[in-house]
Amino acid sequence: MSITVKNSKMARRYEEEFKRQAVELVIHSSKTQTQIARELGVSEYSLTLWKRDYLGQVKPAQLDGEQLSSEQMLDKIRQLQKENEYLKRQREILKKAMSILGEEPHSGMR
């Protein structure tokens, strides 16, 4: 008697809490959706569907008097995260420059 088992991916069921946390990680993390999907062991397509469902439940918000959809809010968050990272790098460069300029000259450098 032989049993044949198909070696195919079985559709997994994830709890709503897991899906919500995964989507929030995509939204608030500086990592890409692909990286997060890989780390969580889920397909990027599933993560995209979860994000669409999640964002569909979020009410539109206003920013500077302008009505924004959830997708626009997500884009704005990503833009601000990139800008924040850039400014952090610039601040570190300025700190290093100030410490170099503030050092006392060595006696051999006169």
C-alpha positions, 0 to 999 in steps of 0.5 A: 500500500503506497500513499502519495503526498503532494509536495505543495504549499498548504494554505495557512490560516493566520490569526487576525492579530498576527495579520494586524501586527504584520501590517503595522510592521510594514507601515511603521518599519523602515524595512521593505515589505519584501524583507518583512514578508521574508522574516515572517515567513509569509508571501508578499502577496498575502501581506499586500492583501492584509495591508489592503484590508487593514487600510480599508478599515482605517478612516480617512484623515486630514493633514494640513486641512487636506483629506488623505486616504489610507494609501496616501497616509502610508506614502506620507509616513514612508516619505517622512521616515526617509527624511528622518533617516536622512536628517539623522545621518546629516546630524551625525556628520555635523557632530563629527565635524564639530568634534574635529574642528573643536579639537586642540591642535597638536604641538607638531602641527604649528 
